[in-house]
Amino acid sequence: MDTRQVIDYWLSDAKLDITVAEHLYASEDYLYCLFICHLFVEKTLKALVVGKTGQHAPPIHNLVLLAKAADVSTDERQDILLRDLMRFNIESRYPKDREALRRSCDKGYALAKLEEAKEFRKWLEKKIR
């Protein structure tokens, strides 16, 4: 695949994930909604890395490191979003952590993070060549 195809691959996959996150939110599965938010932000960052470097994005899930690899300057609010979303990628994988994490994310919190993640994704997409 050429660079444009790789970028398009990440972006189209991220777009599908947004739909999944919205469905999960609507079905009141806030934990997995936020897990999928992490995925679509990660995929969008990977598209940006490819666009900026012409190389494949590193096979990592750390949003902060991906933002650095993409040479993205984030503000404090965006940094908080990235760190918050990373909790749902890592901690939701393990049963003992999952239930405590599930209890920590209610409808209002999930909606706020979903909307922030979608807004952040749009901001990132404007930076992709």
Secondary structure, 3 states (H helix, E strand, C coil): CCHHHHHHHHHHHHHHHHHHHHHHHHCCCHHHHHHHHHHHHHHHHHHHHHHHHCCCCCCCCCHHHHHHHCCCCCCHHHHHHHHHHHHHHHHHHCHHHHHHHHHHCCHHHHHHHHHHHHHHHHHHHCCCC
